[in-house]
Amino acid sequence: MHVMRRLRQAAACLALSTAVAAVAAPASAQTLKMVAHSDLKVLDPIWTTAFITRNHGYMIYDTLFAQDADSRIQPQMVDKYEASADKLSWTFTLRDGLEWHDGQPVTAEDCVASIKRWGARDSLGQQMMASVGTMKAIDAKTFQIVFKEPFGLVLDALGKPSSTVPFMMPKRVAETDPFKQIDDYTGSGPFIFKKDEWKPGEKVVYVKNTKYKPRAEPASGLAGGKVVKVDRVEIIEMPDPQQQVNAIAAGEIDVIEQPPHDLIPLLRKEKGVTLYNWNPLGHQFIFRMNWLQPPFNNAKIREAALLSIRQEDYLKATVGEPEFYKVCTAAFICGTPNAVNAPGDLFVKPNFEKSKALLKEAGYDGTPIVLLQSTTLPVLTNMAPVTKALLEQGGFKVDMQSMDWQTVVTRRTNKGPVSQGGWNLFHTFSVAADILNPISTSYMVANGDKAWFGWPNDPEMEKLRDAYAKETDPVKNKELAAAVQARALQTAQYGWVGQWYGPGAMRSNISGWLKAPVPVMWNIEKK
């Protein structure tokens, strides 16, 4: 893998030195061209947690609340809100000037329907809705949520920054079955999706919503005024990392969301390109097993898999430079309030002999596990080969099946056996802002069919998460978070395999890229 890394650097360096004469003219100052981390194929941000779909959601939809650069939740579509003394009744009033892209006003009924659809799919939303007694529109701009029991994360839920985001949609769209994809993409956000120009595998186009009324506050993180400073954004599909680097060096594109780490030294040397750490809190790699199908329907076999993991192997193979990664055995992000290290050498030093012993004890018959490998997301491409090598040392047999990321995203929804297109294990990653506590972390949900892909079923875990959601004492919440992590390890619910960081790249004439968990395109200016 290190040889491949050096070859790619050399090829890109040669291309950079010769790439100038035959390039297209720079894009118009009114058009921002960006290469995202993946191709957009699913347009419903409630139906999937895929980050590319989340990014699409932020372009065309708006949110009731949003997280600012200091991780504080601020009103966005909401003008004012009020909670009763016992915190059971919450009243929200929308700000003036909110309008759907079709010209119709945004109403309280739209918001109620949107919250309900989001609450059926998202882990934090599910937790909140379980405590809701009634939710209704009071008038055209005001709605009320009355809880039947305390819920300490109301604003955190409505202002959740990343997958799955409670985006507001028109009532007619929000009433779509949450387990079916929408086919109407009318939003009220700062950009309008040009479906007629969408070419999957080639480009996605958005234009400025000239009727959008930003908040008066300066932009901060995902909060404040969403002021659009370009007329048009084109998301260009360009899966070859060398081509991306060549294109931004030549001025053919303006922004690369997530350049491969091994090409960062080349980008640093390019005078017309600036590297920018737009998500300083970083990301976490995830190791996800399918509880529904053999062999990971057996807890001992899941435990054997976790015992075979060494985080640094993944981080070296995928990120490379220690500057951009951190070995961290805490589920809830090292350096944040709920971080607690896992016991012993778990995730740091594999115990292959104990893994083999557990497999024998559990009656593992040597049937290969189906491991899905993404080949089009550079930061994930080397994850599966590392897992294959580690698990095989721990006594597993592994069938690694390679495919593009969007195929992984589709296939992971299959609950059937591997003989019918199912799976046993795959890797993904989360922005750190999504996984700071037991409620926002989708991977900690353990309510069976309603859980995130992998579908763990553990009533004890759900009791702990429910207690966290209802607790208002920060000290007790930290204790509950530690108990949640301990339970996840006890049942081998999933594995977290290291934190990583990575800058985006932009042309030197681009400014205004906001620090946030999501790469948002408002506030960006092209000079």
N, C-alpha and C positions, 0 to 999 in steps of 0.2 A: 504493500500500500504506500510505503514511503517512496519507493521507486516511481510509482505512478504519479505521486505528488510532485516529485522533482521534474518528471517529464512534462507534466502539465504546465509547471512554472516556466520551463524552458521554451515550450511552444508558444505560450502567451507572450513571453518576453520578445521572441522573434517577431510575432505578429504586431506587437506594439511598435517595434522599431521600423516596420515597413508599411504600416497601415495608413498612410495619410492621403496619398494622391488620389485614390479612387473611391473616396467616401462621398456619401450624399451630403448636401448642404445642411447646416444646422437647422433644427426644428424652429418653427415660428416662435417668437417670444410669447405668444398667447397660448401655445400648446406645450404641455408638459408630457414628456414621454418617459415612462418608467418600466423597468423589468421587475416583476414581482417574483416571489419565491416559488410560485406554482401557477399553473393554468387554471382559469376559472371555468368550472363546468356546472356547479350547483349554485343556484341563485337565491335559495331560501336560507337565510342565516339562522332560522329557528330549527330547520330540519337537520342541519349538520353543524358540527363544531369546527370544521376545517377553517383555518385562519384566512385562506384566500377568500372564502365566502364571508367571513366576518369583516374583512377589509372592504369588500363590496358593499356590505351593509352600512358601514360608516360613511360611504360615499353618498348613498341615496336616502338613508333614513336618519331620523333624529332620535334622541333619548330624553326621558324625563329628567334624569340627573346624569352627571358625568364626573369622572375623576380628574382632578387637576394635577399639576406637576408635583405637588407635595402629597399626593395620594389622598387628598380630602375630597369628599363627595360634595358637589355643588349643583344648584338648580340649572337645568338646561332648557327644556321646553316648559318647565314649571316656573311660574312667576312667584308664587308664594305657597307655603304649606304650613300646616298647624297640626300638632299632636295633642291629644287630651292629656290630662295630668297623669292618668294611669297608663298612657302609651298604647291604649287599645284602639283608639279611634284616630285616624289620620285623614286630613282633608287637604286636597291638592287643587290649586287653581292654575290653569294654563296661562301663559303670557299672550299678549295680543300679537296679531299678525301671523300666526301659524297657519300655513296653507299647504294642502297636498299639491303635488305636481300637476294634477288635473284642474286646479283652481278652486277646489272645494275647501272649506275651512276645516281645520283639525278640531275634533270635538272630544269631550270627555268620554263619550261612548266608544269612540275609536280607541282611546287609551285603555279603557277597561277590557275591551276585547283583546287588545294586544298583550296586556299583562297576563290574561288567562291563557292565551296560546303559548307564550313564553314559559309560563309557570308549569305547563304540562311537560316540558322537555328539559329545562335546565335544572341542575342539581340544587342550586340556591333557590330558584323559583319554586321547585317542588316543595322544598322545606318551608318556604314562606306561605305558599298556598294551603299547606296542611294546617296552618294556624289561622287562616282567614275565615271569618264568619260570613261577612257579606262584603261585596264590592259593587258599587253602583254609581251612576252619574247623578249628580244633584241638579245641575243645569248644563248648558252647552259647554261651559269652560271649567266646571268643577266636578270632581269625583271624590268619593270617600271609600276608604278601606277600613273596615271594623274587624278587629281580631278577636277571636274567641279565647285566646290565651296569649301571654306575652311572647313577643318575637323581637329580639334585640338587633336585628340586621335589616330593618326596613329600607333605609336609605342605601345601605351597601348593596342590597338586592336590586333596587330600581336603578342604581348607578353602576352596576357591575360593568367593568371595562372591557372584558373580553369574553371569549366563547363560554356560554351562549349569552349574547347581549340582548337586553330587553328593548329591542327597537320598536318604535311605534309605527303601526300600519293602519290604513283605513279599515273600518269595521268589517266591510264586505270581504277584505282580504284576511284579516285576523280571525275571522270565523272559519277559515279553512281548517280541516282536521290537522292537528299538529303533527300527525304521523304521515301526512301527505304533503308534497311540495306545492307551494303557491305557484300561480302562473300569471299573476298581476303584480308588477313591480313598481307600483305607484308609491312614492315616499314623500317626505316633506323636508328632506335634508338639503345640504348645500349643492349637491350635484344631481343631475338627471341622467339615468342610464339610457344609452342609445341602443336599444335592443336591435334596431334595424342595421346597426353597424357591428354588432357582436359577431365575431368569427372565432368559435372555440378552436384553440390550438394556434391562433394567430394574434388576435388583439381584442381588447374590451375598451369601449369608448364611453366617456362621460362628458357632459357639458355643464357649464356653470348654470345653476338655478338662479336666474336674475331676480326672481321674486322672493328669494329667501331673505329673511330678516335676522341677521346675527344678533346675539346678545351684545350689550354695550361694553361688557368687561373685556379686557385684553385676553387673547387666547392663552391658555395654560393647560398643558397636557391635553386631555380630551374635553376640557371645559372652556368656558368663556366664549368669546365671539368667533364663530366659524366664518371668517372672511375669506372668500375665494378670490385669488388674485390672478388666476389664469382663466382663459375662456374654455379650455378643453384639456382633458387628461386622457392619454392613451396608455393603456397597460399592454405592453408588448410581450408576447410569448417568445422567449429566447432561452431554451433549456441548456444550451451549451455555455458553460461558464467562460470559456475563452472568448467566445463570440460576444458575450456581455461586456467583458473587459475591453475588448477591441472597440466595441461600439461606443462605450462611454468615453474612451480616450479620443475617439474620432469626432465626438459631438453628435453622434447619431441618436443617442438617448441621453436623458438628463439625470436619471436616478436608477440605481440598483438597490433594491430593498435589502438583499442578503447575499453579498458576494461570498464565494467560498473563502475559507480562512487561508488556504494555501496561496491564494492570489492577492491577498492583502498587501504583501511587500511590494508587488508590482504597482498596485494602485497608489501606494504611498509615494512612489517615485514619479508618478505622472503629474506634471505641473498643472494641468487643467482640471484635476480631480481632487475633491476633498472627501475625507472619510469622516463620518459623523455617527456618534454613538446615540442613536435616537431612543434606545430602550436600555437605560443604564442598570435597571434592576435585573435584566437578563432573562434567561430561560432555564428550563429543566428538562432533561431527557427522561422519557418514560418507557418502561418495559411492561407490556400489558398481555395478560394471559386470559384465555377463554375458559370461564368456569363451567360452561354448559357441556363441553365435549371432552372426551378422554384425550390425553391423560390428565389435563389440568382441572378436571372435576374432582380430583383427589388432592386434598390439602397437603399431604406429605410430598407429593410430586411437585406441587407449586413451591413448597419450601425448598426442595432440592434445587430447583431452578434458581431461587434467590441466593442460595449458598454458593452457587457457581459464579456469581457475578463479581467483577472487579471494575469499579468505575473508571479508573485511570486508563484501562485498555480502550474503553469507548472514547474517552476524551482525547487521547493521543491520536486515535485513528480518524476521528471526525473533525476535531478542532485543531489539534497539533500544538500550537503555541500555548504554553502555560499562562501567558498574558490574558488569554481569552477563555480560560476554564477554571473550575474549582471543584475538587473532590469534596462532596458534601453528603453526609449520610442522613441529614434531616429531610423529612418529607416537605416541611413547610419553609423552605428557602433559608439557607444560612444567612445570618445577619439581620433577620426579621424577628418580631416578638415571639412567634410560636415555634421557633426552630429548636429542636432537641435531637442530638445525635443518636443514631441507632446503636444498639448495644454491641460490644465486642468489635470484631473485625468485619461485621456484615457490610457488604458492598465495597470493602477495602481490600480484604485478603480472602480469596476463595477457599472453601473447604471441600475439595473435590471428593475426598474419601467419605465424608459424611453425606454428601449428595448421593454418591453411589449406594451407600448403606440405606438411605431413605428410599431410593428407587427400588431396591431389592425388597425392603420391608413392605412397600406399597404394592408390590406385584407388577411393577412396570414391565411390559412384555417386549420392549424394544421397538414398538411401532414408531416410525419417525414422526416427530411433531412437524406440522406445517408452519414454517416461519415466513412471514411476508416481508419482502425486501422492496423498499422504494428506491428506484434508480434515477428519479428525476429531481429529487430534493437533495442537493449536494450535502447538506448537513446531516442527512439521514442515511445516505447511501452506504456508508461503511459500518453502520450500526449492526445490521443483521449478520454480516460476516463475522464480526466480533462475537456476537451471541452464539452463532453456530460453533465457533471454536471453543468458547468457554463451556457451553452446555455439553458438547461432546467429551470434553475432559471430565465433566461431572457425571458421565454415564448415559447421557441421552443420545438418541439418534435424531438427526435433524434433516428435514427436507426444506431447504431454502428456496422459495419461489420468488422470482424477480418480476417486477411490474412497475408501471409509473405510479406516482403518488395518488393521482385521482382514482386509479383502479384499487389501490389499497383502501382509500376512503370509502369506495363503494362496497368492496368485498367485506370490510370489517362489520358491515351491517348484517351479514348473513349469520344466522344463529344455527344453521344446520351443520351436519357432519362434514368433515373435509372431503368426503367422497361426493358431496353435493355442493362444492364450492365454498365450504366453510374454512375455518382457520384455527390455529392454536395460539399463535403469538405474533405480535407486531410491535413496532416502535413508533413513537411520536415524540413531540415535545410541547411544552406549554410555556407561555410567557409567565414570568414569576408572579405578576400581578393577579393571575388567575388562581394561584395555589398557595395563598398565604394563611388559610384557615380550613378547618374541616368541612365547612359548608360550601365555600366557593370552589373547593377542589373536587371536580367531577369524579376523579378516580377513587375518592373515598366513599362515594355513594354505593350502598350495598343492599339495594331493594329489588334484586332480581331482574325481572324483565324491564323495569323502569330505569335501571342503572345504565351507566355509560357502557360502550362496547366492551365486552368481556363479561358483563352481567353477573357480578358477584352477588351472593345472597347471604347476608349475615345480620340477623335481627339485633344482635348485641352491638354491632357497629352502628346501626341505625338509632339505637337508644342513646349511645354516646353522642352522636351528631345532633340528635334532637335536644339533648341537654345543653350542648354548646350553643345552639340557636336561641335557647330560652334564657341563658345565663347572661347577666349584665355586669357581673363582677369580673374585671380583667384578670385578676389573679386566679380565680377559679376557671376562667376560660383557658388560660395557659395550661393549667393542670388537665383540663379536659382535652385540649389539643394533644398533649403528650399521651394521654390514654388512647386517643384515636389512633395515633401513629403506632403505639404498642399493639393495638388490636389488629391493625393492618399487617403488621409483621407476624403476629401470631397466626393469622389465617393465610399469610402470604397472598394478600389481596392483589398487590401489584408491586413493581419495583421501580425505584427512582435511581437513575444511573448517572447523575452528575449535573452540575450547573455550567452553563456556558454563556458567553457574551460575544457580540459581533457587531461591528459598525456597518452602516449602510454607506453607499458611495454616491456622490453627486458631483455634477459639474460645478466649477468654481463660481459660475454666474447664478447658481441657485442658492436661495436663502429662505429662512423661515420654517425649516423642517422642525416640527415640535417634538420635544422629548415626551414620549408616551409609550404605553405598552403596544400601541397599534401605529403603523405607519400611515398617518392621515395626510390628505393632500390639500386641505385648506391651510391658509396662512403662508403657503409656499409661493415664492415670487421668483420669476425668471427675468433676469436683466439682460 
